[in-house]
Amino acid sequence: MASAARGARLGAVLAALALLAGAGAWWWQARSAAAVEATAAAGLYALTLPDADGHPQGLSQWKGKVLVVNFWATWCPPCVAEMPDLDRLQQEYAARNVQVVGIGAEDAATVRTFSKRLGLHLTLLAGGYDALALARSVGDQQGVLPYTALFSSDGQLLQARTGALANDELRRWLAAAH
């Protein structure tokens, strides 16, 4: 009987420790996510990247706008598939203080060829190999493309999604941001 009680107490202690470990892991992850959100916009707006023509573009020029940043690559089929929707969305929402920017894991020449081939008008920047690290810095913890992040006009990270983003989901994001 005493050994059964001792086993029950040990089980209770182990369960409590497991619960505390889980709570600690949740707290650490939540704290890390909050830190990413707090610093994401600051790092992003400090960047200057070449556009498709090789001209440097500072992301700070879009401060004060709702900013949709899409990280993509030409070798990523879902990235390529969502580009025409992002292009239409930029044209539709430009008058509503929204800017859509695509940051490609490519060089400027590849971005230019891609943009011309698809007839795109949205701003595409060449992030090169650093684009994946940049995507991670704004929350893409999985390191998967495409990755889309929505920033408010005051620079707060509002939404983010790894993987293809349906056009209607992005429209819901934008409706909530205004």
Residue, then its C-alpha position, 0 to 999 in steps of 0.5 A: m500500500a505504501s509503495a502504491a501511494r509513493g508511486a502515485r505521488l511520484g506520478a503526480v510530481l512527474a505530471a506536474l513537472a511535465l505540465l510546467a515544462g509544457a507551460g515554459a515551452w509555450w511561454w518561451q515560444a510566445r515570448s519569441a513570437a512577440a520579439v519577432e513581431a516587435t523587431a520585424a518591421a524595424g529591420l524590414y524598413a531599414l533595408t535597401l534592395p535592388d529592384a528588377d532594374g537594379h536600382p536600390q529601393g529602400l523599404s522605408q519609402w512605404k512607411g505609413k502604408v499598409l505593406v504586404v511583403n511576399f517572399w518568393a522565388t522563380w523555382c517555387p511553383p506556388c510562388v509563381a502561381e500567386m504572383p498574378d493575384l498579388d499584381r492585381l491586388q496591388q493595382e486594386y488597393a494602391a489608392r487605399n494606401v496599400q503597397v505590395v512588395g515581392i522580395g525574390a530569392e533571386d538576383a535582379a536580372t532573374v527578377r526582371t526576366f520573371s516580371k517581364r515574362l508574367g507582365l507584372h507591375l507590382t514592385l519586385l525586389a531582388g533579395g538574393y540568398d539573403a531573402l530567406a534569412l530576411a523572411r525568417s527575420v519577419g517570422d518565417q520560422q519554417g523557412v518555406l516559400p512563399y511567405t507573406a507578411l502584412f504590416s500595418s501603416d504604423g509598422q506592426l506585423l499584423q498577419a503572416r502565412t507560410g505557403a500559398l496565400a489565397n487571394d480571398e484570405l489576403r483580402r480579409w487581412l486587408a479589410a481587417a487592417h483598415 
